[in-house]
Structures are given as C-alpha cells and as structure tokens.
Amino acid sequence: MDRSLTGRHVSVLNSLAGLSGAIVLLLLACWLARDALVAQLAQPLPLQGSFRLTLNVLSKLGQLAVPTLVAFTFAIYALGPITRRRAILLVLLSAAWCVTVTFGPRMGNLGVDSLRELMGANSTEAREFVALFVLTPGYRGRDIALTLLPILAMLALSGALPTMRQHPSFRLLGTALSTLLGLTLAASLAWYVRAQWDDIATSKTFSLEATQLAKLLPPHSDPPINVVLYIGESTSALHQSLMGYPRQTNSPLLPWERDLIVFRDVMSVHSFTREVLMRALTVAGDPMGDQLVADRDLKRANLIELLNQSGVQTHWLSNQSRAGSWDFASQLFGKAATYSRFLNFEVANTTLDERRFDHELLPMLQASLDRAAGRNLFVVHGYAGHHDYCRNIPKQAWMHFDDAQTRVPWEGLFGLMQKRDPQEHRRSVDCYDSAMHYVSDNISKVLGMVSAQAAPTVFFYFADHGEDPLGGTSHDAALPRLAHLAVPLFLYANTAAKSVMADKLSAAQNNAGKPYSIGWMSDTLLDALGIQLPSRQMQSLLSERLQVMPRYALVRQELFRGKSHVSLDTLDPSRRDRSDDVMKLARLNRSLDTASQQRLCVHRNDSLYKFMTSSYIAGCVEVDLSIDVARGTVHAYHPPRADNGLSLRYLLESSGPKLRRVWLDVKNSDPRALALLHEELKHARERHPQLDFIVEVEPGMSVQPALIMRLRELRALGRITTSLYLPAALSDVCGSRADTPDCINALAKIDNALEAGKFEGVSFDTKLLMLARRLSNYERLMRHVWGDVPRPNPRDSEFTTVLVPVETDFDY
C-alpha cells in the first residue's frame, strides 16, 4: 500500500496551513491594534446595540490571539517545508510570543503618561528606564519557561522534523491540531458573541420593565429631595475604621461622624461590579426571590430609566471605563442618565488616555449640584480600591504608615498564612489602606457639598463589592469570602433634609444593625426620592417596616456549573457548601436567635486579622494570653507557638462592630502575671467601655491567697468575670466513674477552689460535662465550654458561652 501523499493531499494541507497562518495574523493584528481602533470608534457613537457588540468582539479577538500564538507556531512549522515566507512568519510569531509572555504583565502598568515621559527622556534616563523595566530581577521561572518553550521545542525537533514531515501520519496530526484550534477559537468566539447578545437583550428587558413600572407609580407625595449616591469600588467593610479597623482609614470622616449613619451588616450580591450593579440599580418585583434568579433571566426595571420617566433628573459621573464587557453595567446605567460623563476609556487593563482619579469627578458633581432644579439623583462612580491599589490613587494620597500594625511581626498579623513575598504583601495592604483613606477624603468633600445645599439633600455611599488585600485574593470570588462581600454603607442628610424626612432618618438609625443586601438598594433610593411602589412593601433602609429576610450571593457560574448562589444567612444542609469557614460562621450566627447569638464565641483569635474578622461577625471572641512578667508583655499566642509580638492592647484596637465580649484564656496565671494583666484591662476599660471580659485562669485544684487578691482586683474594674479552668487530667483521675474516692476528692478540691477564688464561672471541654455537673455550685456558675464530643450547641441554654472553631488563613 502506497502511504505517500498525493499532490492533491499536499495542496489541501498547504491550504490549511496557509489558512491557519492567516487566522493567526488576523488575531495578532486585532491584538496589536484593538485599543487604538476601539478608542477611535468609541468617541462619536453611543455604546449600544451592534456597535457595542462589535467593540467587545474586537477586544475578545485580541485576548484570544495571545494564548494561540505558540500553538499555531508549532502547527505551521510542522505542516510543510519551511519556505522563506513561512520562516519570516515563524520568526514574527515567536517574537510576538516572547514579548507577550515576558512584558505583557508589565505593559499593563504603563500608562500614556509614562510613555510620553520616555519619549522625551535623554540617553541616561532612557538607559535607566530600560534597566528598571527590562533587566530588573523578578521574573518567575514560569515566565522564563513559557518564553523559551516554543524556541526549545523547535530546536529539539529540528533534526527529526525533515524526516517526520514526509510521514503522512505526522502531517495529518498537524492538520488535526490546526483544525482543533480553529474549532476551539470559533466555539469560544461564538459563546462570547452570544453573551454579548444576552447583554443587549437584558438591557432591553430592563428598559421595558422601567417603562411599564413608571406607568403604575403614584404621584410624588413628599417634598422634592435630591439624592447624591457615591458608588465605591472594591471597598471592604473590614478596612473601615468607623467599623473597627485599627488604622484610621476613615479619619477624614470624623468631623461628620456624629451625623453619619453607619450600617453595620451589609453584604453585596457578588464580587464583580457588573453583576452587582445589575441588581443594585434595578427594581425587583420580588426582592427575596430575585436573589435566586440568574442574570440572563432577570426581569427588573432599570432604576435610572424609571427615575427619568418619573420626573427625576439623573446625573452619572463615572471613573469606570466606558467600554468593554466587564463594564457592561456601568455603560447600561450611565448611558441611560439624563447627563453622563466618563473620565476613562480602558480595555483589557490598557489605558488609552491619561489615568484619571476619582477626585476629578468632584468638581463635576459641584457643577451638577449648582445647576440642578427639582428632584435629582447624582451618581458618582469611583474606581479607587481596585487592584493595583496604589496605581488607582494619586501619588500624594499614598500614605506612609508608622504604627503598631507596621511593626507587628508577620505572625502577629497574618498568623500562619504563607506568602512568597511578605514585604510585597504588606505593601499591598498599605496601598489598600491608603486607597480607603483617599476614598474617605473624597466622601468628606462630597459631604461638604451636600451640607452646603439649600435644598433637602441626602447622601448615600455603598461599595459594589468588597476586597481581600489581607488574604491576597483581591475580589476573585471563586469561593465567596466575607471580605469579598462585606461592604460599607453610609447615610448623611443635610439640615434641610433632616427637617422634611425626620421619620425616615429615625427609621434608618434603627435599621443600622439589621442585615441588608446591596441588591435591595434601589428600594432605599426610591424611598429617599419620595417614590413608593404600588405592588409590594419596599426593602428600604428608611422604612420602619424593613423586613429581615435571608440574603444570597451569586457564584461564578463558569466555575460552578449548575449552582447559581450561596446563602449568606441560612444553614441549609441540602446545599453543598462552597464558602470558607468564616462564611459558615456568619451564616451560623445569623441563623441563631438573639439569646443563642450571645452564647456563641469564636475560638482562638491569636492574630490581628483573625481577631478582626471574627469580631466583625460575632459578639464574642476568645484569645489566648501568654504573659511574660520579666519583659512586661501581654501577648496573644498559645504555647508552644512562638511569641508573635501581638499585644493585647493593640489587638483590642481592632474590635469589630459586633464585638461585646472577649474571653481571655490566661496561660500563666500566677499572681505577678495577673497584676500585669490588671494594668492592661484597666486601660481596656477606659478605651473600650462597651466590652465585657471573661478571664479564664488555670491554677489547678487549689487557689493561693495572692492569686485570690489579684482576682478580686480584676473584678473590681467592672464588667470582668473570672472563670476556673477544669483540667483535662480530671478525666484521668475519675475515669468512667465519678463515685470513686479519688474522683470525689478531686471534685471537692475544685469546689473549694471555686469558693475561695469567688469564681463566677467554670470553663471546660464537654468531655468533662458529666463531671462538671457534679460540682456543688454548678447551677449558679456561668458555664463556658468547647469540645467536639459531644459538640456543644449555642442553642443549648445550659451553657453560658460556647466556643466555635473557625478556620481562616490567619490562624495561629
């Protein structure tokens, strides 16, 4: 059988190879030219319909070009003889691949201003730029391997390929590879085009629903109100000093703190801007049920269009991008506003104009306020807070921190979390905290504008989603984290507004601690503007009838097929959990009644960020204290772990908004150690008068007079109770029977120790529960417990406090 290829076969294969090369060149051209082309197209035309579809497909083609360069390079090399034209093509593709892999990540950080400075640089400055940008160490092994991969592969195969090319199996393999890649690209592009059409359909649905709802709205009954809405980007509630964060990230807001209503339990519906705004700025027919509906199936009214049709002037001032599929929601609402202005145009992290900053929106807001009449909604959509944190704020806003948080060792902050570059990770946290301070400064300036308005004006600030600079996961919600979803929400009313909406502001103050979802925010905005929905009760923070209902967050459906959401408040054993232990704790706490919530306490918070996270969720946290009398230190760690340098005093500075009790497990409770603890708790009583303390000591089965005196001094400080630790050795003494002489004698000694020390409570593992119940004063004592067998339940009223284990990145 003749296995050689006929001339017809060769012609077909060469045609396929040529087609593959043409596809690669087209993709490469889109990749190199898409930004300039898109910028040129975007200026004179509105972002809607077929234009936006074309815009986003061009961007997608550019993204597809990069990962296919090396595969097509190999395919073209393998499919036929290396002619001069193919050799040139191979060199260009290989060079493009090397440049892409080596410099691609760094090019994203180069703005037009940097390139303009380079063009005007002298020879010395140019050499310094090349040395910093090209030659600076920091390339990872992965970068080098990917850069060299196509070159090494061609060199390795160069000796064998001339012979292998003559074999029909090899040439068919090359053809199959090219065909497979082509089909993959086509399928990816087809999916992307469909997604764009779905977005267009969603936009039309939102518009139609707004038109229909506007016809049903009753006339305005309240006096004209103006609303200023500042939408933050990637702003975590866990980094707000008004909510317990130890750094003063909100210090510019302190002059306004007395009149600022801070809502303490607000969660977003997703960790991406697009998905959040599609719910926050649309009006739901069913606030509860709509949480479980996928984006493409939503039938909600576009809030901006609804207000336009209801006689409210809408103003949209944005520092987000005005193009690209990620910014669909910003475009959707921005283009619907009566007046709109976008500062930036950015595609795929490449800025096509000078980087603009959020504070540049403020003069535009002032101008809009000055010329406004009647009812108005002013939306300011910021970008500060998005990664890379320092890049998105001006350099003068970068803060140099010299505080305890800067000086505490890594373990005291992050516990056992490992990072490849601790110094860079700390820098990232500093940059994020700088961004939060910058945002607070902008809010403060907006509050000044609102305060100066003669017309009744209210101000709202909320963030689209949170951010996780501490854990280093940005806001990627493959697994929803508390930091990704917990957001701040502030409310302020000027003097004129206070007089005309006093009842609503009083209701808002009463609702400050209630659980709320950003997905219901449109109800609050409508209520503030004096618009009531005729068909249902509104989920408004300004309403005395605000319902407490379960909240849900969307998940990344491209990662988790068949699952659309996770619960934030309810425990549902039928749903497979996809969150970390912190989210489980949040759901557990919210699912409990008030009395059970007061019994729940979070176990072992021996790093700053574990303590901070736990105290944001729960009313009680436990801390291990190791007291070094010689050095005069009271630090939070559990031997045999090493001293992490985290002092109790600084730890308490990071108390979250829900924290009311701190359980201190004192590991070396001799009289001198307790004297030192007395001084620390005296200071704590002055700084944190809202906190109660449980001081657990381990004196064994007898209490010395000196220790009794120290315990009395601690209790005299007020709101401090003492608890005696039941030693685990008690189970060895008693075994399976509590009526043996040795066991009876041991229990009698514990009874004597409890009486001598005037202990109010007893602390024990639930393995000792049957023995603890035999103590003579068991019923009058507070009972603080932990353990796995049987696992104590916060709903069990027999226990005063129940320790719940929680695993986080910051355990120590």
C-alpha positions in Angstrom: 0.0 0.0 0.0 1.4 3.4 -1.0 1.5 5.6 2.1 2.9 8.7 0.3 0.9 11.8 -0.1 -0.6 12.7 -3.4 -0.2 16.2 -4.9 -3.8 16.9 -4.1 -3.2 16.0 -0.4 -0.2 18.2 -0.3 -2.2 21.1 -1.8 -5.0 20.7 0.8 -2.6 20.5 3.6 -0.7 23.6 2.4 -4.0 25.4 2.0 -4.9 24.5 5.6 -1.5 25.7 6.8 -2.0 29.0 4.9 -5.4 29.4 6.4 -4.0 28.8 9.9 -1.4 31.4 9.3 -3.9 33.9 8.0 -6.1 33.4 11.1 -3.1 33.9 13.4 -2.1 37.1 11.6 -5.7 38.4 11.9 -5.8 37.7 15.6 -2.4 39.2 16.0 -3.4 42.3 14.2 -6.5 42.7 16.4 -4.3 42.1 19.5 -1.9 44.8 18.4 -4.4 47.4 17.1 -7.6 46.8 19.0 -7.0 49.6 21.6 -6.4 52.3 19.1 -9.3 51.1 16.9 -11.7 50.8 19.7 -10.8 54.2 21.0 -11.3 55.7 17.6 -14.7 54.1 17.2 -15.9 54.8 20.7 -15.7 58.6 20.7 -18.5 59.7 18.4 -21.0 56.9 18.8 -23.2 55.8 21.7 -22.4 52.5 23.4 -25.4 50.5 22.4 -26.7 47.7 20.1 -24.5 46.4 17.3 -21.7 48.9 18.0 -21.1 47.7 21.5 -21.2 44.1 20.3 -18.5 44.9 17.6 -16.5 46.7 20.2 -16.4 43.8 22.6 -15.8 41.2 19.9 -12.8 43.1 18.7 -11.5 43.1 22.3 -12.1 39.4 22.7 -10.3 38.6 19.4 -7.2 40.4 20.8 -7.4 38.3 24.0 -7.7 35.1 22.0 -4.6 35.9 20.0 -2.1 35.6 22.8 -2.7 32.0 24.0 -2.8 30.6 20.5 0.5 32.1 19.2 2.7 29.2 20.4 0.3 26.5 19.2 0.0 28.0 15.7 3.7 28.5 15.6 4.2 24.8 16.0 1.4 23.9 13.7 2.7 26.0 10.8 6.3 24.7 11.4 5.1 21.1 11.3 2.8 21.2 8.4 5.1 21.6 5.5 8.5 22.7 4.1 10.0 25.8 5.6 9.9 28.4 2.8 11.2 31.9 3.1 7.7 33.2 3.8 7.0 30.6 6.5 10.4 31.3 8.1 9.5 35.0 8.3 6.1 34.2 9.8 7.7 31.8 12.3 10.2 34.5 13.4 7.4 37.1 13.8 5.1 34.7 15.8 7.9 33.5 18.0 9.0 37.1 18.7 5.4 38.1 19.4 5.0 35.2 21.8 8.3 36.0 23.7 7.3 39.7 24.0 3.8 38.9 25.2 4.9 36.4 27.9 7.9 38.5 29.1 6.5 42.0 29.0 2.7 41.5 28.9 2.1 41.7 32.6 4.3 44.8 32.9 2.8 46.6 30.0 -0.5 46.8 31.9 1.2 49.2 34.3 2.5 51.6 31.7 0.2 54.5 31.1 0.3 57.1 28.3 2.0 59.5 30.8 4.9 57.0 31.3 5.4 56.5 27.6 5.3 60.3 27.0 8.0 60.8 29.6 10.1 58.1 27.9 9.8 59.7 24.5 11.2 62.9 26.0 14.0 61.3 28.0 17.7 61.8 27.4 20.0 58.9 26.9 20.8 58.5 30.6 17.1 58.4 31.6 16.4 56.0 28.7 19.1 53.6 29.9 17.7 53.8 33.5 14.2 53.0 32.2 15.4 50.0 30.2 17.4 48.8 33.2 14.4 49.1 35.5 11.7 47.8 33.1 13.6 45.1 31.3 16.6 44.0 33.4 15.2 44.2 36.9 15.1 40.8 38.6 11.8 39.4 39.4 10.9 37.1 36.5 9.4 33.9 37.7 10.5 30.5 36.5 7.1 30.1 34.8 7.7 33.3 32.7 11.1 32.1 31.6 9.8 28.6 30.7 6.9 30.0 28.7 9.1 32.4 26.9 11.6 29.7 25.9 9.2 26.9 25.3 8.5 27.4 21.5 12.1 28.1 20.8 13.3 25.0 22.7 10.6 22.9 21.1 11.6 23.8 17.5 15.3 23.3 18.3 14.7 19.9 19.7 12.6 18.8 16.7 14.7 20.4 14.0 16.7 17.3 13.5 13.8 14.9 13.3 11.2 17.0 11.5 12.6 16.8 8.0 12.1 13.1 8.0 8.9 13.2 10.1 7.3 15.7 7.7 7.4 13.0 4.9 5.3 10.7 7.0 1.6 11.1 6.3 0.6 10.5 10.0 2.7 13.4 11.2 1.2 15.8 8.6 -2.3 14.6 9.4 -1.5 15.3 13.1 -0.6 18.8 12.2 -3.8 19.2 10.3 -5.8 17.9 13.1 -4.1 20.2 15.6 -4.9 23.2 13.4 -8.5 22.2 12.9 -8.9 21.6 16.7 -7.5 25.0 17.5 -9.7 26.6 14.9 -12.8 24.9 16.3 -11.9 25.9 19.8 -11.5 29.5 18.8 -14.7 29.5 16.9 -16.6 28.0 19.8 -15.1 30.5 22.2 -15.9 33.4 20.0 -19.5 32.1 19.4 -20.0 31.8 23.1 -18.7 35.3 23.6 -21.0 36.7 20.9 -24.0 35.0 22.4 -23.1 36.5 25.8 -23.0 40.0 24.2 -26.4 39.4 22.6 -27.7 38.3 26.0 -26.5 41.5 27.5 -28.3 43.5 24.8 -31.4 41.6 25.5 -31.1 42.2 29.2 -30.7 45.9 28.6 -33.9 45.9 26.6 -35.7 44.0 29.2 -34.6 46.4 32.0 -35.8 49.3 29.8 -39.2 47.8 29.1 -39.8 46.9 32.7 -38.9 50.5 33.7 -41.4 51.9 31.2 -44.2 49.6 32.4 -43.5 50.3 36.1 -43.3 54.1 35.6 -47.0 54.0 34.4 -48.1 52.5 37.7 -46.2 54.8 40.1 -48.4 57.1 42.2 -47.6 60.9 42.1 -44.8 62.2 44.3 -46.1 63.0 47.8 -43.0 64.1 49.6 -41.3 67.5 49.2 -38.6 67.5 46.5 -35.4 65.7 47.6 -32.0 65.4 46.0 -30.0 62.2 46.4 -26.3 62.0 46.0 -25.1 58.4 45.5 -21.4 57.6 45.7 -20.7 54.1 44.5 -17.3 52.8 45.7 -15.2 50.2 44.0 -13.8 47.2 45.9 -14.3 48.8 49.3 -14.2 46.3 52.2 -16.1 46.9 55.4 -13.3 45.1 57.2 -11.0 48.1 56.4 -13.2 50.9 57.7 -12.0 52.4 61.0 -15.6 53.5 61.6 -16.4 49.8 61.8 -13.4 48.7 64.0 -10.4 48.6 61.7 -7.3 49.7 63.7 -5.9 52.1 61.1 -7.7 55.4 60.8 -8.8 54.8 57.2 -11.9 57.0 57.8 -10.2 59.8 59.6 -11.4 62.4 57.1 -15.0 61.4 58.1 -14.5 62.0 61.8 -15.9 65.6 61.6 -19.1 64.1 60.1 -19.3 61.1 62.4 -22.0 62.5 64.6 -24.4 62.9 61.7 -23.3 59.9 59.7 -25.4 56.7 59.9 -23.1 53.6 59.5 -24.9 50.4 58.6 -23.0 47.5 60.1 -24.2 44.4 58.4 -24.4 45.0 54.6 -23.5 42.3 52.1 -23.1 42.6 48.4 -24.6 40.1 45.9 -21.4 39.3 44.1 -17.8 40.3 43.9 -17.8 41.7 40.4 -19.1 45.2 39.6 -21.1 44.2 36.6 -23.2 41.6 38.4 -23.7 43.8 41.5 -24.9 46.9 39.7 -27.3 44.9 37.6 -29.2 44.3 40.8 -28.4 47.3 43.0 -29.6 49.7 40.3 -32.7 47.8 39.1 -36.0 47.5 40.9 -37.0 43.9 41.8 -40.6 42.6 41.5 -39.7 40.1 44.3 -36.7 41.2 46.5 -36.4 37.7 48.0 -37.0 35.5 45.0 -35.0 37.6 42.6 -31.8 36.8 44.5 -32.0 33.2 43.2 -32.5 34.2 39.5 -29.6 34.2 37.1 -28.6 37.5 35.4 -29.8 36.5 32.0 -33.3 35.7 33.4 -33.8 38.9 35.4 -36.9 41.0 34.7 -36.2 44.1 36.7 -36.7 47.8 36.0 -33.7 50.0 35.2 -33.7 52.4 38.1 -32.2 55.3 36.0 -34.8 55.0 33.3 -37.6 54.6 35.8 -36.5 57.9 37.5 -36.2 59.7 34.2 -39.8 58.8 33.4 -40.9 59.8 36.9 -39.7 63.4 36.6 -36.3 62.9 38.4 -33.2 64.2 36.6 -30.4 61.7 36.7 -26.7 62.6 36.5 -24.0 59.9 36.0 -20.3 60.8 36.7 -18.0 57.8 36.4 -14.3 57.0 36.7 -15.0 53.5 35.4 -14.4 52.5 31.8 -16.9 53.4 29.1 -16.2 50.3 27.0 -15.5 46.6 27.5 -17.7 43.7 28.5 -16.6 44.0 32.2 -18.1 47.5 32.3 -21.5 46.5 30.8 -23.5 47.6 33.9 -21.7 50.9 34.2 -22.4 51.6 30.5 -26.0 50.3 30.8 -26.9 52.8 33.5 -24.6 55.6 32.5 -25.9 55.9 29.0 -29.5 56.0 30.4 -28.8 59.0 32.6 -30.0 62.5 31.6 -26.4 63.7 32.0 -23.4 61.4 31.9 -19.6 61.8 31.9 -17.0 59.1 31.9 -13.4 60.0 32.7 -11.6 56.9 31.5 -11.5 54.7 28.4 -9.8 51.4 29.2 -9.8 48.0 27.5 -8.1 44.9 28.9 -6.2 47.0 31.5 -4.6 49.2 28.9 -5.4 52.8 29.5 -5.9 54.7 26.2 -5.7 58.1 27.9 -4.0 59.5 30.9 -5.1 57.7 34.1 -7.7 59.8 35.8 -8.6 59.7 39.5 -11.8 59.8 41.5 -11.3 63.2 43.0 -11.5 64.7 39.5 -15.2 63.8 39.5 -15.9 66.2 42.4 -15.8 69.5 40.5 -18.2 67.9 38.0 -20.5 67.0 40.9 -20.4 70.5 42.3 -21.3 71.9 38.9 -24.2 69.5 38.6 -25.5 70.4 42.0 -25.2 74.1 41.2 -27.4 73.9 38.1 -29.9 71.3 39.3 -33.5 72.0 39.9 -36.4 69.9 41.1 -35.7 66.2 42.0 -32.3 64.8 41.2 -30.2 61.7 41.5 -26.5 62.4 41.3 -24.4 59.2 40.9 -20.6 59.3 41.4 -19.0 56.0 40.4 -15.4 55.7 41.7 -12.6 53.3 40.9 -10.1 53.8 43.8 -9.9 50.5 45.8 -9.5 48.3 42.7 -6.2 46.4 42.4 -3.5 47.5 41.8 -4.3 49.7 44.8 -1.6 52.4 44.6 -2.0 52.7 40.9 -5.6 53.9 41.1 -5.0 56.7 43.5 -2.7 59.8 43.1 0.8 59.6 44.5 0.1 62.4 47.0 -2.6 60.0 48.5 0.0 57.2 49.2 0.4 57.1 52.9 3.4 56.1 54.9 2.2 54.1 57.9 4.3 54.1 61.1 2.0 52.4 63.5 1.8 49.2 65.6 0.4 47.4 62.6 3.6 48.2 60.7 5.8 47.0 63.5 4.0 43.8 64.5 5.7 40.7 63.1 4.1 38.8 60.2 2.8 36.0 62.5 1.1 38.6 64.7 -0.8 40.0 61.7 -1.3 37.0 59.4 -0.8 34.1 61.6 0.4 31.0 59.7 -0.5 32.3 56.3 2.4 31.9 53.9 3.3 34.4 51.2 6.1 34.2 48.8 7.0 37.9 49.3 5.9 39.1 52.7 7.2 42.6 52.1 5.2 43.0 48.9 2.1 41.6 50.6 2.5 44.2 53.4 3.0 46.9 50.8 -0.2 45.9 49.1 -2.1 46.2 52.3 -0.6 49.6 52.9 -1.6 50.7 49.4 -5.2 49.4 50.0 -5.4 51.3 53.3 -4.2 54.4 51.5 -6.9 53.9 49.0 -9.5 53.7 51.7 -8.3 56.9 53.3 -8.4 58.6 49.8 -12.0 57.4 49.3 -12.9 58.8 52.8 -11.3 62.1 51.9 -13.4 62.2 48.7 -16.6 61.3 50.7 -15.8 64.1 53.2 -15.6 66.6 50.3 -18.9 65.4 48.9 -20.5 65.7 52.3 -19.3 69.3 52.4 -21.1 69.9 49.1 -24.3 68.2 50.4 -24.2 70.1 53.7 -24.0 73.4 51.8 -27.1 72.7 49.7 -30.2 74.8 50.5 -32.4 72.1 49.0 -33.1 68.9 51.1 -30.3 66.6 50.1 -29.3 63.1 51.3 -26.1 61.3 50.7 -25.5 57.5 50.4 -22.2 55.7 50.0 -22.0 52.0 49.2 -19.4 49.8 47.5 -20.2 47.4 44.7 -18.3 44.7 46.5 -15.5 44.1 49.0 -11.9 43.3 48.6 -9.4 40.9 50.3 -6.0 42.5 50.4 -5.2 40.7 53.6 -5.7 37.2 52.1 -4.3 38.3 48.8 -7.3 37.2 46.7 -8.4 40.6 45.5 -12.1 40.2 44.8 -12.0 36.9 42.9 -15.0 35.1 44.3 -14.4 31.5 43.1 -15.2 30.8 46.8 -17.2 33.6 48.3 -15.3 35.1 51.3 -16.6 37.5 53.8 -14.0 40.1 52.7 -15.3 39.8 49.1 -18.9 40.6 50.1 -19.0 42.7 53.3 -19.3 46.4 52.2 -19.7 49.7 54.0 -22.9 51.7 53.6 -23.1 55.3 54.9 -26.0 57.8 55.1 -26.0 61.5 55.7 -28.7 64.2 55.5 -28.2 67.9 55.4 -30.1 70.3 57.6 -32.9 70.8 55.2 -33.4 67.1 54.6 -33.4 66.4 58.4 -36.5 68.6 58.8 -38.5 67.1 56.0 -37.7 63.4 56.4 -37.1 63.1 60.2 -39.2 59.9 60.4 -37.3 58.2 57.6 -33.9 59.1 59.2 -35.1 57.8 62.5 -36.0 54.5 60.9 -32.6 54.4 59.2 -30.9 54.8 62.6 -33.0 51.9 64.0 -32.1 49.8 61.0 -28.4 50.4 61.2 -27.7 47.0 62.7 -30.1 44.9 60.6 -28.8 42.6 57.8 -29.2 44.3 54.4 -28.3 43.4 50.8 -27.0 45.8 48.2 -29.4 44.1 45.8 -32.2 46.0 47.6 -30.6 49.4 47.4 -32.9 50.7 44.6 -35.8 50.5 47.1 -33.9 52.8 49.5 -33.1 55.2 46.8 -36.7 55.3 45.6 -37.9 55.9 49.1 -35.4 58.7 49.6 -36.8 60.4 46.5 -40.4 60.1 47.7 -41.4 57.3 45.3 -43.4 54.3 46.6 -44.0 51.1 44.8 -47.7 50.2 44.5 -47.3 46.5 44.3 -45.2 45.5 47.3 -43.6 46.5 50.5 -40.2 48.1 49.9 -37.0 46.8 51.3 -35.9 50.3 52.3 -33.4 51.3 55.0 -35.6 54.4 55.5 -38.7 52.3 56.4 -39.8 51.2 59.8 -41.2 48.1 58.1 -37.9 46.9 56.7 -38.0 43.1 56.7 -35.2 40.8 57.9 -35.0 38.2 55.2 -32.3 35.7 54.1 -29.7 37.1 51.8 -27.9 35.3 48.9 -24.8 35.9 46.8 -24.2 34.8 43.2 -21.3 32.4 42.5 -19.0 32.2 39.5 -21.2 30.1 37.2 -18.4 29.5 34.8 -16.6 27.7 37.6 -19.6 26.1 39.3 -22.0 24.7 36.8 -25.5 24.1 38.0 -25.2 26.3 41.1 -26.2 29.9 40.9 -25.9 31.2 44.5 -24.9 30.6 48.1 -26.8 31.6 51.3 -25.4 34.3 53.5 -27.7 33.9 56.4 -29.3 30.5 56.5 -28.0 27.0 57.2 -29.3 24.6 54.5 -27.9 21.1 54.8 -29.3 20.3 51.4 -26.9 22.7 49.7 -23.3 21.8 49.2 -21.2 24.5 50.8 -18.8 26.5 48.7 -17.5 29.0 51.2 -14.8 29.2 53.7 -15.3 28.7 57.5 -15.7 32.4 58.0 -18.8 32.5 55.8 -20.1 29.4 57.6 -19.7 31.2 60.9 -21.5 34.2 59.5 -24.4 32.0 58.4 -24.5 30.2 61.8 -24.5 33.4 63.7 -27.3 35.0 61.7 -29.4 31.8 61.8 -29.5 31.9 65.7 -32.0 33.8 67.9 -30.6 36.7 70.0 -30.0 34.6 73.1 -28.1 31.9 71.2 -26.0 34.5 69.4 -25.0 35.8 72.8 -23.8 32.4 73.8 -21.7 31.9 70.6 -17.9 32.7 70.9 -15.2 32.3 68.2 -12.2 30.1 69.2 -8.6 31.1 69.2 -8.2 34.6 67.7 -4.4 34.9 68.2 -3.6 37.1 65.1 -4.7 40.6 64.4 -6.6 39.7 61.2 -8.3 36.6 62.7 -9.5 38.7 65.6 -10.7 41.5 63.3 -12.6 39.1 61.0 -14.2 37.2 63.9 -15.3 40.3 65.8 -16.9 41.7 62.6 -19.3 38.7 62.7 -19.7 37.6 66.3 -20.3 39.2 69.6 -17.7 37.2 71.5 -14.1 36.1 70.6 -11.6 34.0 72.6 -7.9 35.0 72.8 -5.0 33.0 74.3 -2.8 35.2 76.5 0.8 34.5 77.3 2.2 36.9 79.9 5.9 37.5 80.3 6.5 39.1 83.6 10.2 39.7 83.0 9.6 41.6 79.8 6.3 43.1 80.9 4.4 41.9 77.9 0.9 40.5 77.5 0.8 38.9 74.0 -1.8 36.8 72.2 -0.4 33.4 71.4 -0.8 29.8 72.6 2.4 27.9 73.5 4.2 26.1 72.1 3.7 28.6 69.3 6.4 31.3 69.4 5.7 34.8 70.6 4.1 36.6 67.7 4.6 40.1 69.1 0.9 40.9 69.1 -0.1 42.8 72.3 -3.5 42.5 73.8 -3.7 46.3 73.9 -3.3 46.7 70.1 -5.4 43.6 69.5 -8.4 45.3 71.2 -8.0 48.3 69.0 -9.3 46.3 66.1 -12.6 45.3 67.7 -15.3 44.8 65.1 -18.8 46.4 65.2 -20.5 43.4 66.8 -17.9 42.6 69.5 -19.3 42.8 73.0 -17.3 40.1 75.0 -13.7 38.9 75.0 -12.8 35.5 76.5 -9.2 35.7 77.7 -7.6 32.3 78.2 -4.6 33.2 80.5 -1.9 30.6 80.0 0.3 31.5 83.0 -1.9 32.8 85.7 0.4 33.3 88.6 -0.2 36.5 90.8 2.6 38.6 89.1 1.2 37.8 85.7 -2.3 38.8 86.8 -1.0 42.0 88.2 0.3 42.9 84.7 -3.0 41.8 83.2 -4.8 44.1 85.6 -3.0 47.1 84.2 -3.9 46.1 80.6 -7.5 45.6 81.5 -7.6 48.9 83.3 -6.5 50.5 80.2 -9.0 48.5 78.2 -11.9 49.5 80.4 -11.1 53.2 79.7 -10.7 52.7 75.9 -13.4 50.1 75.3 -16.2 50.6 77.9 -18.6 48.5 75.8 -16.7 45.3 76.2 -17.1 42.6 78.8 -14.3 40.3 79.7 -14.1 36.6 80.8 -10.8 35.9 82.4 -10.0 32.2 82.5 -7.2 31.1 84.8 -5.6 27.7 85.3 -4.5 27.4 89.0 -5.1 23.7 89.2 -7.2 22.4 92.1 -6.2 25.0 94.7 -6.1 28.8 94.8 -3.4 30.7 96.7 -4.2 33.8 98.7 -2.0 36.0 96.4 -4.0 34.8 93.4 -7.3 35.4 95.2 -6.3 39.1 95.8 -5.4 39.5 92.1 -8.7 38.0 91.0 -10.6 40.4 93.3 -8.7 43.4 91.8 -9.6 42.3 88.3 -13.3 42.0 89.1 -13.2 45.4 90.8 -12.5 47.0 87.4 -16.1 46.2 86.4 -17.7 44.1 83.7 -15.0 41.4 84.2 -15.9 37.9 85.4 -13.4 35.2 86.3 -13.6 31.5 85.3 -11.8 28.5 86.6 -10.4 26.1 84.1 -11.2 22.4 84.7 -8.0 20.5 84.0 -8.2 17.7 81.4 -6.4 15.5 83.9 -9.7 15.3 85.8 -10.9 12.6 83.3 -7.8 10.5 84.1 -8.5 10.8 87.8 -12.2 9.9 87.5 -12.1 7.5 84.6 -15.6 6.3 83.7 -16.9 6.6 87.3 -17.5 9.7 89.4 -18.1 7.9 92.6 -14.6 6.7 93.3 -12.8 8.2 96.3 -10.1 9.8 94.1 -12.7 11.4 91.9 -14.9 12.6 94.8 -11.8 14.1 96.4 -10.7 15.9 93.2 -14.2 17.4 92.7 -14.2 18.6 96.3 -10.9 20.4 95.8 -12.3 22.1 92.7 -15.4 23.1 94.7 -13.1 24.6 97.4 -11.1 26.5 94.7 -14.2 27.9 93.2 -15.4 29.1 96.6 -12.0 30.5 97.7 -11.5 32.4 94.4 -15.1 33.6 94.3 -15.2 32.5 90.6 -18.3 33.3 88.8 -17.8 30.7 86.1 -16.1 27.4 85.1 -14.5 26.6 81.8 -14.2 23.0 80.5 -14.2 20.7 77.5 -17.5 19.0 77.1 -15.8 15.6 77.6 -15.9 16.7 81.3 -19.5 17.6 81.2 -20.8 14.7 83.4 -18.1 15.5 86.0 -18.7 19.3 85.9 -22.4 18.7 86.6 -21.4 17.0 89.9 -19.8 20.3 91.2 -21.9 21.6 94.1 -22.3 25.0 92.6 -22.7 24.0 89.0 -26.2 25.5 88.6 -25.2 29.0 89.8 -21.9 29.1 87.8 -21.5 30.5 84.3 -20.5 27.6 82.1 -18.1 28.3 79.3 -17.5 25.2 77.1 -15.8 23.9 74.0 -15.3 20.4 72.5 -16.1 18.0 69.7 -17.7 15.0 71.6 -20.4 15.9 72.2 -20.2 19.1 70.1 -21.7 21.9 72.2 -24.5 23.9 70.6 -25.0 27.7 71.1 -28.8 27.0 71.2 -28.3 24.9 74.4 -29.3 27.2 77.3 -27.3 25.0 79.8 -24.2 26.8 78.6 -23.3 30.4 79.1 -20.7 30.6 76.3 -19.9 28.1 73.6 -16.6 28.2 71.7 -16.9 27.5 68.0 -13.8 26.6 66.0 -13.3 28.6 62.8 -10.5 28.0 60.3 -9.1 31.0 58.4 -6.0 31.9 56.6 -4.9 33.8 59.7 -5.0 31.0 62.3 -2.0 31.0 64.7 
